[in-house]
Amino acid sequence: MLRFAHSFRLDGALGEGNVADTAMSPPGSSDPHSEVRTGRGLDPLVDDPLDTAVWRLRSRGCWKDAAELLTPHAVDDASAALKRSAVLIERCMYTSAGWDAAEDALRAAEALALTDTERGATACERGYLAYASTLLGVRDRADEARTALGRAAALLSPGSAIRPLLDFRRGLISQHLAHNPTGATAAFQRAHAGAAAHGDTLLRSFTWRHLAAMAEADGDLPDARHGFAESLRIREELGYLVGIAPALAALADVEPDPEEATRLRTEAGRLVRLLGGVPVWLAEQLAPTDTVD
């Protein structure tokens, strides 16, 4: 059984992910790391076969396979190296495994980062990896997480497409490490508006979800249900399969109809089993509780 550093509900705390991380958006939507130089020189709104293949694998929880597709490009391409590190960090979020591989990939991306934007992007990933390690009880790296995200904020321009992702991650730290709900809400709101402005649909699914969690904490269940439902809708439309089960479970927690709540949790459990027990933290939460007669 996993031992977590904090006792709160992890389906929200992780931002699952990126996880969960949203460093790689679906083909056809804006990629927050598209401004990092790339040898392919592609328009970020034009589908690229490699990005499409990586997205399909990543969205189904096949992070190792997705990283392997990026490996040949990541040798000397800052953008590919950054994407590869983001994929492996997301694997840590969902499986609580693969930490060494993620660290190695991130160091390789940091070595290729030359411009302020590139260094800011890798610092954003460094902060998120440190946050996950702290939250999941692997190693307390809270100070490193704060420092890295602060460095990213100093390096990235105000209009950077990476800025909304950075705001989102700073919100996670405010909420779950600093226990500052006011600061967290403000950061999530900035991330929500920025994701809309930059066309980052997947990030919007995360910001909807976390704004809903803040509403739930404040006792505003109608707003919470709306936000969780929007998050679920976006993930279903994008085909982000690995993120659908957490969205279903979160919506179930604020559903007033017991039968509908049970249906949502049952569907979440089915998807977790379909993906081989991923996310691991949700698998534990949805596992049947043994009873004594």
C-alpha positions as CSV (number, residue, x, y, z in Angstrom):
1,M,0.0,0.0,0.0
2,L,1.2,3.5,-0.8
3,R,2.1,5.7,2.1
4,F,1.4,9.4,1.3
5,A,2.9,12.4,3.0
6,H,-0.6,14.0,3.5
7,S,-3.9,12.6,4.3
8,F,-6.1,14.6,1.9
9,R,-7.8,13.3,-1.2
10,L,-5.1,12.7,-3.7
11,D,-7.3,12.8,-6.8
12,G,-7.2,16.6,-6.5
13,A,-3.9,17.1,-4.8
14,L,-1.8,15.7,-7.6
15,G,-3.4,17.8,-10.3
16,E,-3.1,14.5,-12.0
17,G,-1.1,14.7,-12.8
18,N,0.5,16.6,-14.4
19,V,0.0,15.4,-14.5
20,A,-0.9,15.0,-13.7
21,D,0.8,17.5,-15.8
22,T,-0.4,19.2,-18.9
23,A,3.0,19.8,-20.5
24,M,1.9,18.1,-23.8
25,S,-1.5,19.1,-25.1
26,P,-3.5,17.1,-27.6
27,P,-2.8,17.6,-31.3
28,G,-4.8,20.5,-32.6
29,S,-4.7,22.5,-29.3
30,S,-2.0,24.9,-28.2
31,D,1.0,23.3,-26.6
32,P,2.3,25.4,-23.7
33,H,5.9,24.4,-24.6
34,S,5.5,25.2,-28.3
35,E,7.6,28.3,-27.8
36,V,10.6,26.2,-26.8
37,R,12.8,25.9,-29.9
38,T,12.3,22.8,-31.9
39,G,14.3,21.4,-34.8
40,R,11.1,20.5,-36.7
41,G,9.9,24.1,-36.7
42,L,6.2,23.2,-36.7
43,D,3.2,25.4,-36.1
44,P,1.9,24.3,-32.7
45,L,-1.7,24.3,-34.0
46,V,-0.9,21.8,-36.8
47,D,-1.0,18.2,-35.9
48,D,2.4,16.5,-36.0
49,P,2.5,12.7,-36.4
50,L,5.0,12.3,-33.6
51,D,3.0,14.5,-31.2
52,T,-0.2,12.6,-32.2
53,A,1.4,9.2,-31.4
54,V,2.9,10.4,-28.1
55,W,-0.5,11.9,-27.1
56,R,-2.4,8.7,-27.9
57,L,0.1,6.6,-25.8
58,R,0.2,9.2,-22.9
59,S,-3.6,9.5,-22.7
60,R,-3.9,5.7,-22.2
61,G,-1.2,5.6,-19.5
62,C,1.5,4.2,-21.8
63,W,4.2,6.7,-20.6
64,K,7.2,4.4,-21.2
65,D,6.2,3.8,-24.8
66,A,5.6,7.5,-25.3
67,A,9.0,8.4,-23.9
68,E,10.7,5.9,-26.2
69,L,9.1,7.5,-29.2
70,L,10.7,10.9,-28.1
71,T,14.1,9.5,-27.2
72,P,15.8,9.8,-30.6
73,H,14.6,13.4,-31.0
74,A,15.5,14.3,-27.4
75,V,19.2,13.8,-27.9
76,D,19.7,17.3,-29.3
77,D,16.3,18.9,-29.5
78,A,15.3,21.0,-26.4
79,S,11.6,20.8,-27.1
80,A,11.6,17.0,-27.5
81,A,13.7,16.6,-24.4
82,L,11.3,18.7,-22.4
83,K,8.3,16.8,-23.6
84,R,10.0,13.5,-22.8
85,S,10.7,14.6,-19.2
86,A,7.1,15.8,-18.9
87,V,5.8,12.4,-20.0
88,L,8.0,10.6,-17.4
89,I,7.1,13.0,-14.6
90,E,3.4,12.4,-15.4
91,R,4.1,8.7,-15.0
92,C,5.4,9.4,-11.5
93,M,2.1,11.2,-10.7
94,Y,-0.1,8.4,-11.8
95,T,2.0,5.3,-10.7
96,S,4.3,6.7,-7.9
97,A,7.1,4.9,-9.8
98,G,9.8,5.8,-12.3
99,W,11.4,8.6,-10.3
100,D,14.9,8.0,-11.4
101,A,14.0,7.9,-15.1
102,A,12.1,11.2,-14.7
103,E,15.0,12.8,-13.0
104,D,17.5,11.6,-15.7
105,A,15.2,12.9,-18.4
106,L,14.8,16.3,-16.7
107,R,18.5,16.7,-16.3
108,A,19.0,16.0,-20.0
109,A,16.4,18.6,-20.8
110,E,18.0,21.1,-18.5
111,A,21.4,20.5,-20.2
112,L,19.8,21.5,-23.6
113,A,18.0,24.6,-22.3
114,L,19.8,27.7,-23.5
115,T,17.2,30.5,-23.7
116,D,15.3,32.0,-20.8
117,T,12.1,30.4,-22.1
118,E,13.8,27.0,-22.2
119,R,15.3,27.4,-18.8
120,G,12.0,28.6,-17.4
121,A,10.2,25.6,-18.9
122,T,12.6,23.1,-17.4
123,A,12.4,24.9,-14.0
124,C,8.6,24.5,-14.2
125,E,9.0,20.8,-14.6
126,R,11.7,20.6,-11.9
127,G,9.3,22.3,-9.5
128,Y,6.5,19.9,-10.4
129,L,8.6,16.8,-9.9
130,A,9.8,18.1,-6.5
131,Y,6.1,18.8,-5.6
132,A,5.1,15.2,-6.5
133,S,7.9,13.7,-4.6
134,T,6.9,15.7,-1.5
135,L,3.2,15.0,-1.8
136,L,3.6,11.2,-2.4
137,G,6.0,10.9,0.5
138,V,9.0,9.8,-1.6
139,R,11.2,12.6,-0.3
140,D,10.5,16.0,1.1
141,R,11.5,18.5,-1.6
142,A,9.0,21.3,-0.8
143,D,11.7,23.9,-0.7
144,E,13.1,22.8,-4.0
145,A,9.6,22.9,-5.5
146,R,9.0,26.5,-4.4
147,T,12.5,27.6,-5.5
148,A,12.2,26.0,-9.0
149,L,8.8,27.5,-9.7
150,G,10.0,30.9,-8.5
151,R,12.9,30.6,-10.9
152,A,10.5,29.7,-13.7
153,A,8.4,32.8,-12.9
154,A,11.5,35.0,-13.1
155,L,12.6,33.5,-16.4
156,L,9.3,33.3,-18.3
157,S,7.8,36.4,-20.0
158,P,4.4,37.6,-18.8
159,G,2.8,36.6,-22.0
160,S,4.5,33.2,-22.2
161,A,2.2,30.2,-23.2
162,I,3.9,28.3,-20.3
163,R,2.7,30.9,-17.7
164,P,-0.8,29.4,-17.2
165,L,0.8,26.0,-16.4
166,L,3.2,27.6,-14.0
167,D,0.3,29.5,-12.3
168,F,-1.6,26.2,-12.0
169,R,1.4,24.4,-10.3
170,R,2.0,27.3,-8.0
171,G,-1.7,27.0,-7.0
172,L,-1.1,23.3,-6.1
173,I,1.8,24.2,-3.8
174,S,-0.3,27.0,-2.2
175,Q,-3.2,24.6,-1.7
176,H,-1.5,21.4,-0.6
177,L,2.0,22.4,0.8
178,A,1.4,26.0,2.1
179,H,-2.2,25.4,3.0
180,N,-3.2,28.8,1.7
181,P,-6.6,28.4,0.0
182,T,-6.8,32.1,-0.9
183,G,-3.5,32.1,-2.7
184,A,-4.4,28.8,-4.4
185,T,-7.7,30.0,-5.7
186,A,-6.1,33.2,-7.1
187,A,-3.4,31.1,-8.9
188,F,-6.0,28.7,-10.3
189,Q,-8.1,31.6,-11.6
190,R,-5.1,33.0,-13.3
191,A,-4.3,29.6,-14.8
192,H,-7.9,29.2,-15.9
193,A,-8.0,32.5,-17.7
194,G,-4.5,32.0,-19.2
195,A,-5.4,28.5,-20.5
196,A,-8.4,29.9,-22.2
197,A,-6.4,32.8,-23.8
198,H,-3.7,30.4,-25.1
199,G,-6.2,27.7,-26.2
200,D,-4.9,25.0,-23.8
201,T,-8.0,22.9,-23.5
202,L,-6.4,20.1,-21.5
203,L,-5.1,22.6,-18.9
204,R,-8.7,24.0,-18.7
205,S,-9.8,20.5,-17.6
206,F,-7.4,20.8,-14.7
207,T,-8.2,24.3,-13.7
208,W,-12.0,23.6,-13.8
209,R,-11.3,20.7,-11.6
210,H,-9.3,22.6,-9.0
211,L,-11.6,25.6,-8.9
212,A,-14.4,23.1,-8.3
213,A,-12.4,21.5,-5.4
214,M,-12.0,25.0,-3.9
215,A,-15.8,25.5,-4.2
216,E,-16.4,22.2,-2.6
217,A,-14.2,23.1,0.3
218,D,-16.2,26.3,0.7
219,G,-19.5,24.4,0.7
220,D,-20.6,25.7,-2.7
221,L,-21.7,22.3,-4.1
222,P,-23.6,23.6,-7.2
223,D,-20.4,25.4,-8.4
224,A,-18.4,22.3,-7.5
225,R,-20.6,20.1,-9.5
226,H,-20.5,22.4,-12.5
227,G,-16.7,22.6,-12.4
228,F,-16.2,18.8,-12.0
229,A,-18.7,18.2,-14.8
230,E,-16.8,20.6,-17.1
231,S,-13.6,18.9,-16.4
232,L,-15.1,15.5,-17.1
233,R,-16.6,16.7,-20.4
234,I,-13.3,18.1,-21.7
235,R,-11.4,14.9,-20.9
236,E,-14.0,12.8,-22.6
237,E,-14.0,15.0,-25.6
238,L,-10.2,15.0,-25.8
239,G,-10.0,11.2,-25.2
240,Y,-7.8,11.7,-22.2
241,L,-8.6,8.3,-20.9
242,V,-6.2,8.2,-18.0
243,G,-7.8,11.4,-16.6
244,I,-11.4,10.3,-16.9
245,A,-11.6,8.1,-13.8
246,P,-10.4,10.8,-11.4
247,A,-12.9,13.2,-12.9
248,L,-15.7,10.7,-12.4
249,A,-14.7,10.1,-8.8
250,A,-14.6,13.8,-8.0
251,L,-18.0,14.4,-9.5
252,A,-19.4,11.4,-7.6
253,D,-18.3,13.1,-4.3
254,V,-20.5,16.1,-4.9
255,E,-23.4,14.2,-6.6
256,P,-26.6,14.5,-4.4
257,D,-28.3,11.4,-5.9
258,P,-26.8,8.3,-4.2
259,E,-27.6,6.1,-7.1
260,E,-25.9,8.4,-9.6
261,A,-22.9,8.8,-7.3
262,T,-22.6,5.0,-7.1
263,R,-22.8,4.8,-10.9
264,L,-20.1,7.3,-11.3
265,R,-17.8,5.6,-8.8
266,T,-18.5,2.2,-10.5
267,E,-17.5,3.6,-13.9
268,A,-14.4,5.2,-12.4
269,G,-13.4,1.8,-10.9
270,R,-14.0,0.1,-14.2
271,L,-11.7,2.5,-16.0
272,V,-9.0,2.1,-13.3
273,R,-9.0,-1.6,-13.7
274,L,-9.0,-1.3,-17.5
275,L,-5.8,0.8,-17.2
276,G,-4.1,-1.8,-14.9
277,G,-4.7,-0.1,-11.6
278,V,-3.8,3.4,-12.7
279,P,-3.9,5.9,-11.1
280,V,-2.6,4.0,-8.1
281,W,-3.9,6.4,-5.6
282,L,-7.4,6.3,-7.0
283,A,-7.3,2.5,-7.2
284,E,-6.8,2.4,-3.4
285,Q,-9.6,4.9,-2.8
286,L,-12.0,2.9,-4.9
287,A,-11.0,-0.5,-3.6
288,P,-13.8,-2.3,-1.7
289,T,-13.5,-2.1,2.0
290,D,-13.4,-5.4,3.9
291,T,-16.2,-5.8,6.4
292,V,-16.5,-8.1,9.4
293,D,-19.8,-9.9,10.0
